Amino acid sequence: MSTTTEGATAQAPTPEPTPALAHIPPAPTPVSDEPTASSDPPPAQSAEEYISKKARKRALREQKWEAGKKQRLEQRQEKRKELKAVKKEKIQKGLFVPKPRWRPDQQPSTMGVVIDLDFEDKMIQKEIKSTAQQVIQCYSTNKSALHPVSLTLTSYKGAIKDNLTHMSPDHTRWQTSKCPMKMLEDGVESLVDGGRLVYLSADAGETVEELDEGKVYVIGGLVDKNRHKGLCQTKATQLGIPTARLPLGDYLDMQTRKVLTINHVFEIMLKYLELKDWQQAFLAVLPQRKGVKAKGADGEGESVGDGDGDGDDIVEADDAVEGEEVDNAGGDGDAAEEADDADEGQAE
């Protein structure tokens, strides 16, 4: 017979079933004070705010260049002093004979030449700088010529004057040199009353057969890459100034366009005063790269040797550019349009 006691083990309770996963609520997303990255693209910069990488590099180069200007100037000045000391020592020892600043046989001409600078508004900065550089070359050529002429600048002001001052800070002393160059703020019209002016223009109907030493010849100081054709001819006509062109086509055949730099026109005139021969004057000045050939008696071109130089001996200056071409004196008015080898500009 079996009996039960109070200490008998009770039956274990049945465990409750686990609820289904579908009934578990999702865990809350933690909230953070830090901003979250947005997938939206950044707002586009305006045209005024955007600076390209190339522009930034260029700006940095310009800043670096400006910052080093003073140092470069001091280095150039020191180098000049050293070269001057070496040259002086060689002269004292008889190892070097300096070239005279002035020709001992110099005989000044009574002829005048005016460079009309009243075209600043027709040129960009590079062309203005080139014009100023060619003016400097004209003065240098004149003071070493056999027959220097009376050289005058008109409309000497504005950016042209600023560039001359930058390239040659002491250029105002040229007004009192042995071969002075006058610098007038007034335009070429202020000189009309004398009745001696002749404006050189490739578009003129008349040809200069020979230079009259009683005249004043005007060269248009314009470098414009041929954007303003006939400008000098029109201006001279309005002012009542006679025009003429140098007889370039009568004596030469050229493979390039018949336009000349300001300083080439001036040098040709000086060389003619010395040689009294147009053909020889042209050949002595014009560079070989123009493919210059002398015309024979039958009009056929004859190959000739090089001139005295290549025409590129423009006075060097900081940031200066090569001399560009001016359509104000040579040719027969029908200059060819093909480009020259040296990306030269054209002007009236």
C-alpha positions in Angstrom: 0.0 0.0 0.0 1.5 3.3 -1.0 1.2 6.5 0.8 1.9 10.2 -0.1 3.8 12.6 2.0 4.0 16.4 2.1 7.7 16.3 1.0 6.8 14.6 -2.2 8.1 16.4 -5.2 5.5 18.5 -7.1 5.2 18.1 -10.8 7.3 20.9 -12.7 5.2 23.6 -14.3 5.0 23.6 -18.1 7.0 26.5 -19.7 5.2 29.2 -21.6 5.6 29.2 -25.4 8.0 31.8 -26.9 6.2 34.5 -28.8 6.7 34.6 -32.6 9.5 36.9 -34.0 6.9 38.8 -36.0 5.5 40.2 -32.8 8.9 41.7 -31.6 8.9 45.5 -32.1 12.0 47.0 -33.9 14.7 48.5 -31.7 14.6 52.3 -31.6 17.2 54.2 -33.7 19.7 55.9 -31.5 19.6 59.7 -31.8 23.0 61.5 -32.3 23.8 65.1 -31.9 26.3 64.9 -34.8 25.1 65.9 -38.3 24.7 63.1 -40.7 26.3 63.1 -44.2 23.8 64.0 -46.8 23.7 62.3 -50.1 22.6 65.5 -51.9 25.3 67.2 -54.1 26.8 70.5 -52.9 25.2 73.6 -54.4 26.9 74.6 -57.6 29.2 77.7 -57.6 28.3 80.7 -59.6 30.4 81.8 -62.5 31.8 84.7 -60.4 32.8 82.4 -57.5 34.4 79.6 -59.7 38.2 79.8 -60.2 39.7 77.1 -62.3 42.9 75.3 -61.2 44.8 76.8 -64.1 43.7 80.3 -63.0 44.8 79.7 -59.4 48.2 78.5 -60.6 48.6 81.6 -62.8 47.6 83.9 -59.9 50.2 82.2 -57.7 52.9 82.6 -60.3 52.0 86.3 -60.7 52.2 86.8 -56.9 55.5 85.1 -56.8 56.8 87.2 -59.7 55.7 90.4 -58.1 57.2 89.4 -54.7 60.6 88.8 -56.3 60.8 92.0 -58.4 62.9 94.0 -56.0 65.4 91.1 -55.6 65.7 90.7 -59.3 66.3 94.4 -59.8 69.1 94.4 -57.2 70.7 91.3 -58.8 70.6 93.1 -62.3 72.1 96.2 -60.8 74.9 94.3 -59.1 75.6 92.4 -62.3 75.9 95.7 -64.2 78.3 97.1 -61.7 80.5 94.0 -62.0 80.5 94.1 -65.8 81.2 97.8 -65.8 84.2 97.2 -63.4 85.6 94.4 -65.6 85.2 96.6 -68.7 86.9 99.5 -67.1 89.8 97.3 -66.1 90.2 96.0 -69.7 90.2 99.5 -71.1 92.9 100.6 -68.6 95.0 97.6 -69.7 94.5 98.3 -73.3 92.6 95.0 -73.9 89.4 96.6 -75.1 88.7 99.7 -77.2 85.2 101.0 -76.4 82.9 101.9 -79.3 82.3 105.7 -79.4 78.8 106.7 -78.3 78.6 109.1 -81.2 79.9 108.8 -84.7 82.9 111.2 -85.1 81.8 111.8 -88.7 78.2 112.5 -87.8 76.5 115.2 -89.9 73.0 116.0 -88.7 70.2 116.3 -91.3 67.7 119.2 -91.4 64.9 116.6 -92.1 62.4 115.9 -89.4 60.5 112.7 -88.5 57.4 112.6 -86.3 56.0 109.4 -84.7 52.3 110.0 -84.2 51.3 108.1 -81.0 47.6 109.1 -81.1 46.3 105.5 -81.6 46.4 104.2 -78.1 42.6 103.5 -78.1 43.1 101.3 -81.2 45.6 98.9 -79.5 45.6 96.3 -76.8 48.2 96.4 -74.0 50.7 94.1 -75.8 50.6 96.3 -78.9 51.1 99.5 -76.8 54.1 97.9 -75.2 55.5 96.9 -78.6 55.0 100.5 -79.9 56.9 101.9 -77.0 59.7 99.4 -77.6 60.0 100.4 -81.2 60.2 104.1 -80.2 63.1 103.3 -78.0 64.8 101.5 -81.0 64.2 104.6 -83.2 66.0 106.9 -80.7 68.9 104.4 -80.4 69.3 104.2 -84.2 69.1 107.9 -84.7 71.9 108.8 -82.3 74.3 106.4 -84.1 73.3 107.4 -87.6 75.6 109.2 -90.0 72.8 111.8 -90.7 70.6 111.9 -87.6 67.3 113.7 -88.0 65.1 115.8 -85.8 62.9 113.2 -84.1 59.6 114.1 -82.4 56.9 112.2 -80.5 53.4 113.6 -80.6 50.5 112.5 -78.3 53.2 111.5 -75.8 50.9 110.6 -72.9 48.8 107.8 -71.3 49.8 104.2 -71.6 52.5 104.8 -74.2 54.3 107.2 -71.9 53.9 104.8 -69.0 55.4 101.9 -71.0 58.3 104.1 -72.1 58.9 105.1 -68.5 58.9 101.5 -67.4 61.2 100.3 -70.1 63.6 103.3 -69.9 63.1 105.3 -66.7 65.6 108.0 -67.8 64.2 108.4 -71.3 63.2 112.0 -70.6 66.9 112.9 -70.7 66.8 112.2 -74.5 65.2 115.6 -74.9 68.6 117.3 -74.1 71.0 114.7 -75.6 73.3 115.3 -78.6 70.5 113.9 -80.8 67.5 115.1 -78.9 64.0 113.7 -79.3 61.1 116.0 -78.6 58.2 114.7 -76.6 54.9 116.6 -77.1 51.6 115.9 -75.4 49.8 117.7 -78.3 48.8 115.7 -81.4 50.3 115.9 -84.8 47.7 118.5 -85.8 49.7 121.0 -83.7 52.5 120.9 -86.3 50.3 121.3 -89.4 50.7 125.1 -89.6 54.3 124.8 -90.9 53.2 123.2 -94.1 56.1 120.8 -94.1 54.4 117.6 -93.0 54.1 114.5 -95.2 52.2 111.6 -93.7 53.6 108.2 -94.7 50.9 105.6 -95.6 50.8 102.4 -97.6 47.5 103.6 -99.0 48.8 106.8 -100.4 48.6 107.5 -104.1 51.9 109.4 -104.3 55.3 107.7 -103.9 58.4 109.3 -102.2 60.9 109.4 -105.1 63.5 111.0 -102.8 63.5 112.4 -99.3 63.3 116.1 -99.0 65.4 117.3 -96.1 63.2 120.4 -95.8 60.1 118.2 -95.0 58.9 116.5 -91.8 57.7 112.9 -92.4 55.1 111.4 -90.1 55.1 107.7 -89.2 51.9 106.4 -87.7 52.8 104.8 -84.3 50.2 102.1 -84.5 50.6 98.3 -84.0 47.1 96.7 -84.5 47.5 93.4 -86.4 45.8 95.1 -89.4 42.4 95.6 -87.7 42.3 99.3 -88.8 43.2 99.5 -92.4 43.6 102.9 -94.0 43.5 104.7 -90.6 46.6 106.9 -91.2 45.5 107.8 -94.7 42.0 108.8 -93.4 43.5 110.8 -90.5 46.0 112.7 -92.7 43.2 113.5 -95.2 41.0 114.9 -92.5 43.9 117.1 -91.2 44.8 118.2 -94.7 48.2 116.6 -94.5 49.7 115.3 -97.8 50.4 111.6 -97.9 53.0 109.4 -99.6 54.4 105.9 -99.5 57.9 104.6 -99.6 58.8 103.0 -103.0 59.1 99.5 -101.6 57.3 97.8 -104.5 59.4 99.7 -107.1 62.7 98.2 -105.9 61.9 94.9 -104.1 60.1 91.7 -104.4 59.0 90.3 -101.1 57.6 86.8 -100.2 55.8 88.2 -97.2 53.4 91.1 -96.8 54.7 94.5 -97.6 54.4 96.0 -94.1 57.2 97.3 -91.9 57.8 97.9 -88.2 58.0 101.5 -87.0 61.7 101.3 -86.4 62.2 99.7 -89.9 60.6 102.6 -91.6 62.7 105.0 -89.6 65.9 103.1 -90.2 65.3 102.9 -94.0 64.9 106.7 -94.1 68.2 107.2 -92.2 69.9 104.7 -94.5 68.6 106.5 -97.6 70.0 109.8 -96.3 73.4 108.0 -96.1 73.3 106.0 -99.3 71.0 108.0 -101.5 69.8 104.7 -103.0 66.4 103.3 -102.1 67.1 99.7 -103.1 70.3 99.6 -101.0 68.6 101.2 -98.1 65.8 98.6 -98.1 68.3 95.7 -98.4 70.5 97.0 -95.6 67.5 97.2 -93.2 64.9 94.6 -94.0 65.4 91.1 -92.4 66.1 88.0 -94.4 63.0 86.3 -93.1 60.9 88.6 -95.3 62.3 86.9 -98.4 63.5 90.2 -99.9 64.7 90.2 -103.5 66.0 93.2 -105.5 64.2 93.9 -108.7 66.5 94.0 -111.8 66.3 96.4 -114.7 63.8 94.1 -116.4 61.6 94.0 -113.2 62.6 90.4 -112.4 63.7 89.7 -108.8 67.3 89.0 -108.2 68.5 87.2 -105.0 70.5 89.3 -102.7 72.6 88.8 -99.6 71.4 89.5 -96.1 71.0 93.0 -94.7 73.0 94.3 -91.9 70.8 92.5 -89.4 67.8 90.3 -89.0 65.6 93.1 -88.0 64.9 91.7 -84.6 67.4 93.7 -82.7 64.7 95.6 -80.8 66.0 97.0 -77.5 65.5 94.5 -74.7 63.4 95.4 -71.7 61.7 93.6 -68.8 58.6 91.9 -70.1 59.1 93.5 -73.4 57.7 91.8 -76.6 59.2 91.6 -80.0 58.7 94.4 -82.4 55.5 94.1 -84.5 54.8 95.3 -87.9 53.3 98.6 -89.0 51.5 99.2 -92.3 52.3 102.9 -92.6 55.1 103.4 -95.1 56.1 100.5 -97.3 54.4 98.7 -100.1 51.8 99.6 -102.6 48.7 99.4 -100.4 47.8 95.8 -101.3 49.6 94.0 -98.6 49.2 90.3 -98.6 47.3 88.6 -95.8 49.5 85.6 -95.2 51.0 85.4 -91.7 54.6 86.1 -91.1 56.9 83.6 -89.4 57.1 85.7 -86.2 53.4 86.5 -85.4 54.0 90.1 -86.0 51.3 92.6 -85.8 50.3 95.2 -88.4 49.5 98.8 -88.0 48.8 101.8 -90.1 
